[in-house]
Amino acid sequence: MRHVTFALTGALLLAGGLHADPGKPVAVRFWGRGLVTIETYWDLRIAVDPYALRIGYDDPQIDADLVLVTHEHFDHNNVGLIRGAPRVLRGLDDAGDVVALDVVLDRMPDSPTVALFDASEPVTRSDHAVRVRSIGAFHDAEDGSQRGRTALFLIEVDGVRILHCGDLGQPALSRAQLRAIGSVDVLLLPVGGVYTIDGPQAARITAQVQPRIVIPIHYRTEAQSLKLDGAEAFLEALPQRYERVTSTGNTLAVTAGLGPTRDAPRVVMLETRPAAMPPEIAALLAAKESAAADSREVFRTLTKNQLNHRPGNGTHTPRWNAEHMMGMELRFFTAVYAAVDPSVGIVNLAPAQMPDEYAAAHPGWTGAEEARQIDRVQKLTRRFAYLLRELDLDEQPPGSPWSVRGLLRRMQRHYVEHTDNVRKKFELPDWPPRSPER
């Protein structure tokens, strides 16, 4: 079984000529048992099936906007494990019947609040809304007579479709279930038997669903106390056309239209904890994030009028400075990540360099939203920074104008320089006063 990383290629030119944006990378993270989190470009976070600590795993110390519970067994419904103030949706009602869920999780630009609403509601949505649907299933092979029902959750965001199968016990899916599921990019499937389907049965389900990627969950690890089978029987039963991949850490990047295909699919074994970050990379990331935090504070208070103000001295609008800082970080870091793992989509949002050629991507965003976008960019870079472990800090990836160390330091200085340039605009005689937003 090979490692998840890939040989660097010269096909990705960081300094220019990047191909069109194929989509935004979604992070799928496995924490053990059935607990999975999904983190999106828009920084919407979903946790599924949080476990009880008494099964042996440590507190992962994660937060989320939404918690999904496939069924009410103690190793799947410990919603108090998840920090923050998440909404909670349960797949079963008090009678043990599957709840028909079809909801949207979203946060519109210029709103600090995450909203959850029924998918049928005529509500304006952002481009990065998350849709969640439930599909009824059985927890055992005898139509639920032993362990009752469970819900499958189909999660769609940024063109990626993820199916979490909870404690599926059916040895095969019905035609109705397969119709409701449709195409799947990532299949999160229990393989450990005892309380769920076993390895050969999981291989049969995989053949029915035909995902691009399958991630085994709910199997024996060293950490947990409850007896389960390991994942070996599943891997042995899975057809050889599934490329076997191991990953250092618990995170997988998935982008619509990139990476494995249904004709050349992949099974990915994830660890149950994030990859440890080398101290030097951690320090460089923290320094960049500190500079970006200072930028957020400066932009957070600016009005739309101030952000769009073009100074009489011919310099850029403050909004250009914000979009340039973030666009360059996204462009360079996602290209480095994509050079290691082609499943990471390159996000190229860098604006035109010259003032006369620049058109704002989001002229209606307030300073508070630009600050939130700076934060989202930092989180995306941090989310996939485990891929930097595969690179020599002092070597340049193909096409990059900097080494990895140089890139981290350059982005730190970039935030400092452009934020200082914006502060200087405040002293210009034509700087507009604050006015009520409309």
N, C-alpha and C positions, 0 to 999 in steps of 0.2 A: 504494500500500500504506500503510495508516494505522498509527499508533502504537498500542501495546497499551493505553495508558491511556484512561480514559473521563471524560466530564464528570461533575462532582460533582452529586449529587442530594440532595434533602432527605428521601428515603425512609428513610434510616438514622439513627435517633435515638440518639445516643450516651448521652444522660443517662438513658434509660429506654425501656421498651416495645420492646426488641429482640426480633426474632422467634426462634423456636426454633432451636437449634443445628443447622445442616444437615449438619455433618460437619467434619472437621479438614482444613485445607489442607495439601496435599502440594507440595513444591518439586521441580520437574524442572529440572535444570541441564545445559546443553550446554557442553563444553569444547573441541570441535573433533574432527575425524575421526569416530570412533564413540564417543568417551568421553562418557558421560552419568552424572550422579549423581542419586540420588533421596534426598531428606531428608524425614523424617516428623515429625509432631507429637511422637511419642514419642522423637524424636532417634535413630532407627535410620537408618543411612546405607548405601546400596548404590551401588557404582561398577561400571559396565559398560564393558568393552573399553578399558582404559588403553593409550594409544599410546606408542610409542618416541619419545624426544625428537629423534631424528635426522630425523624427518619435518618438523620446523620449528617445532612449537609449544613454548612455554616450559613449565617445570614448574608445574602449577597449584597445587601445595602443598595437596593435599586428603587427608583421611583418611576411612576408611570402616570399617564393621563387617563388610561382605561385599563381595568382588570377584567379578564374574561375567565369564567369558571365553567369547565365542561360538565362537571358533575360534583355532587356533594360528598366526596370522600376526603378524609382529613389530609391526605397527601396531595390534594389538588385544590383545596378551597380555603387556604389560609390567607385571606385577603389582607389581614393585618400585617403581613410580611412586607407589603409594598408601601413605600413611603410616598409622601406628598398627600394630595387629596384627590385620588383617582375616582372616577365613576366606576361602578361595579355592575357587570351584566352577568347573569347566571344562566347557564344553558338549560337547567331544569327548574320547574316550578316546585311548590311545596308538595305536590302530589307525585313528583318524580317524572312528570311528563316533560318532553322537550319543548322549550319556549321558541316560537317562531320569531327570530330576530332578523331584522334587516335595517341596520342603522349606519349613520355616518358620523365620524369623529372629525372635527375640523376646527380651524381657527383662521378667521379672515384677517387679511392685512389690516393693520391699525387697530386691531382688537387684542387686548391682553388676555382675553378669556377663551378657553377651549370649550367648544359646544358639542353636544351629542344630540342628534335628532333622528327621527325616522326617515329612512331613505325616500319614502313617498312624499315627504313634505316638499313644497315648492320653495326651497330655501336656496339662496345664492351660495355657491361653494367656491372654495379656493381651488387652485390647480393641483393641490397636494392633499386633498381630503382623503380620509381612510374609510373604506366601506367594509362593514363586518356583517356576515350572514351566518346563521346557524343551520345545521343539517342534522336531523335526528339519526341516531344509531344505537346499537345495543352494546352493553358492556360485557356480554358473554355470547357464546355460540348457540344459546337456546332462547333466542328472542327476548332476552332480558329476564328470564325466569329466575336466574341465579343472582345477578348483580344489578339488574335494572337497566335503565337507559343511560346514554351519554350523548353529548353534543359534539359534532365536528364544527369547527369554526373556519370559515373561508374569509381571509383578510386580503383586501385589494388596495394597493397604494402605488402611485407612480408607475403604473403599468405592470406591476408585479403581483402575482396571485399566489398566496400562501395558504396551505391547508394544514391546520393543526387537528390531529385525530384523537386527542385526549386519551381516554382509556378504551379504545376500540377493542371489542371482543369478537366481533363478527369475523369469521374466516374468509368472507368475501362480501363485497359491496353489491347492493342491488342495482338494477338498471335505473330505478328512480333516483337513487343516491348519486350515481355517476352522472346522470343528467343534471342534477342540482349542482354538482361540483364543477363540471365543465373542465376546461384546461387548467393545469396547475404548473406553476414554476417551481415551487418548493413544497415538498411533502414532508411534514413532521410526523413520524409514524412510530408508535410503540412496537418494540421488537422483543421484549424480555419475557414474554409468556407469563405464567402463573396467574396474573390478574388481567391480562390482555392477550391479544394474539401473540403467537410465538414467531420465531424467525422465519420458517417456511411459509406460514400464513401471511406474514408481513411482506414477503417477497411476492406472494400472489396478489395482494392488494396493490403493491407497487406496479405490477404488470397491468392491473386494471386501470389505474389512474394515469400512468405514463408521464410522470413529472420530468422536468429537466434535471431537478436535483432532489435527492431524498436524503433526509437527515434522520438517523435513528435516535429515538428518545425512549425513556422509560425502560432501561435495562440496567443490569448490575454494574456498579462501580465500586471502588474501594471505600468511598465515603459513606454509602448508605447502609442502613441496618436491615431493611426489609429484603427478603430473599427474592431475587429475580434471576433469570438467565442472562448471560452476556449477549453481546451483539454478534458473536461469531457465527451462530447458526443462520442468522439473517444474511450475513455477508456470503456465506457458502451457498445459500439457496438463490441469491440474486444472480441473474444472468451476467456473464462476463462482459457484455457490452457496456455495463455500468462501470465507468472508471472509478477505481477505489482511491480515495484521497483522505489523508489525515491533515489536521490543522493544529498548529500551535496556538492554543487559546480557544475561546468559546464563540468567536464571531465569524460570520460568513457574510461577505458582500454579494448582493444580488442586484443586477440591473436589467431592466427589460431589454430584450434583444441582444444581450451580450452573454458570453460564457457558454455553458453546456446547452445542448439542444435535446429535443426528444429522440432524435436519431443517434445522438452521441451523449447519453445522460451520465450523471455522476452521483455517487454516494459519498457523502462527506461525514467523517467522524469528527465531531467537535469535542473538545475538552469541556469541563464544567466550570471553568474559571477563566477570566481574561488572561491573555499572555502577559507575563511580567515585563514591564518596560525597563530597558537598560537605564541606569541612573543618568547618564549623560543626555540621552534623548529626552528623558522625562524633564530634566532641567531646562533644556532648550525649548521644549514645548511650553513649559510653564512661563518662561520669559516672554515668549511670543504672546501667550494668552494674557499676560499682565499688561502688555502694551495695548492689546486689543480691548481690554477692559477699560483702560483710560480713554480710548477712542469712543467706546460706547457712552461713557459719561458726557463727553463733549457733544456728541450728536443727539443724545437723548432729549435734550431740551430745545432743539432747533425746530422752528415751524417750517411748514411747506414753503412759504415765501422765502425764508432765509436759506433753506436748502437749495432752492432753484435760483437764487440770486446770482447773476453774472456780474462780477465786480468790474468797475470801469477801467481798472488797470490791465484788463485782458486775460486775467487768470481764470481758472476753472470755477464752476459753481461748487459749493460744498458737497452737493449731492454726487458730483463726479468723483470727488475725493473718496467718499464712502464706497461708491460702486467700484472704483478702481482698486482700492485696498482689498475689498472682499473678492472681487473678480479675479485678481491676480493670485490670491491665495488658493481659491478653488481651482483655478486653471493649472497652476504648477503642482499642487499637492495631489490632485486627483490624477494627473498625468504620471507622476511618480508612482502612485499606488497602482495605476493601470499597467505600468511597465512590469510590476511584480505579479499582479493578479489581474488578467484581462477582464475579469467579471466586474471590476470597478469601472463605472462609466466616467469618462472625462467630462467635467462640468466646466464649460468655457463661457463665462458670463462677463469677461473683461470688456469694458467699453472702449470706444475709439479714444485715441490718445489726444488728438487735437481738439481744442474748444469748438471750432466751427463744424467739426464732424460729429461731435458728441450729441446723442439723443438719450435722454434719461430713460432707463428701463422702467422705473416706477416713479414718475413725476408727482404722483399723488400721495406717496408715502410720507408720513410724519417722521420727525427725528426719532421718536420712540420706536417706530417700526424699523428704521434703518439700524438702530441699536440692537433690536432683536435679531435682525439679519446678521449683524456682526457676530452675535452670540451663536447663531445657528451654524455659521461657517466654522467657528472655533470647534464646535462640537462635532461637526463632520470630520474635520481634520483629526481630532482626537479619536474619533470612533474607529477609524481605519489605520491609526498610527502603528498598530501591531505589525503592519507590512514593512515598516522601516527597519524592523529587526533583521530583515534579510539583506540589508544593504550595508556596504562599508560607508561610514559617515564621511570619509574624505575622498571618496570616488564619485565622479559625476555619472549619473544614469545617462543613457544614450539621449543626446539632444538637449540635455539640461545645461543651462549656463552656469549652474552651481552644483557643488556637492550637496549631499543631504544636510551636512552641518551648515554649509554656506546658505542653503535655502532657508533653514530655520532662523538663522541670524538675520538674513536679508528681510524676511517677512516681519520679524520683530522691528527692525529699523523702519520698514515701510509704514507700519502703523504709526510709529513715532513721528516720522517726517511729514506724512500727510495730515495727521491730526494737528501738528504744529502749524502747518500751512493754513488750516482752517481757522485756528485761533488768531493768526495774523489778520485774517479777513475781518475779524470783529473790530479791528482798530481802523479800518478804512472809513473815509468820510461818507461813503455811500452805503454802508452796511445798514440794512433795513431793521427797524425796531420790531419787537415781537408784536404780533397782531392775532386776534382770535382766528382759529382755524375754521374753515367752512367745508 
